[in-house]
Amino acid sequence: MDSIKQSIVRSVIGLSIFAVITAGMIAATQMMTKETIEKQIKKAQSKALLQIISREEHNNDLLEDTITLKEGGLLNLPNSKEAYIARSNHTPVAIILPVVAENGYSGPISMIVGIESNGDVKGVRVINHKETPGLGDKIDIKKSDWIKQFEGVSLTQPTLEQWKVKKDGGQFDQLTGATITPRAVVSGVHNALSFFHQNKNELLNAPSQTQTSAEGDSNGHK
């Protein structure tokens, strides 16, 4: 009888040890997987940012030099997002803002808009969209150079009346067979420029290499 009890005890102890080891292995695997995913995300973010401002134009870490923007407002952010500040020897040369164009043909279009300290657009890249393949998806730099037409424009050049696609009497090209998608992108870029204009001082004067908080609405920061 005692031998049976001892056998049961040994089995329970063995199973407990096995469970602890297994749980530890799962936790370690999850931690390593999480770290790998985070590294891949940062790599993708860095690649997108460097498409707008090259390494030669700044000497700070874009992924670390950020300012947090709250949800909503002109940028239509669904939740808080990071804006990235590019500096050369601690002097801000550009800021890269996240913006969501809500009225895409197939849903919201997430973008980043790089704006130089003088207010000119440095570059625009679409980060996420669900636009029609072969038509609206040409807003993606991998599909066409359409998005490059925003480089060098500003809030006042062109004029407000010209901040439209050509079909609506504006300056910007639409896409063959697709007008709704370009309209949304044009509006999103203009919103990013308006946000920058209204909050320029706080955005560009954020402490170097320090994450601070900014209000993401059209009334400025608090």
Secondary structure, DSSP 8 states (H G I E B T S, - for coil): -HHHHHHHHHHHHHHHHHHHHHHHHHHHHHHHHHHHHHHHHHHHHHHHHHHHS-GGG--S-TTTSEEEE-SBGGGTBSS-EEEEEEEETTEEEEEEEEEEETT-SSS-EEEEEEEETTS-EEEEEEEE----TTTGGGGSTTT-SGGGGGTT--SSSS-GGGSSBGGGTSSB--BTTBSHHHHHHHHHHHHHHHHHHHHHHHHHTS-TT--EEE--BTTB--
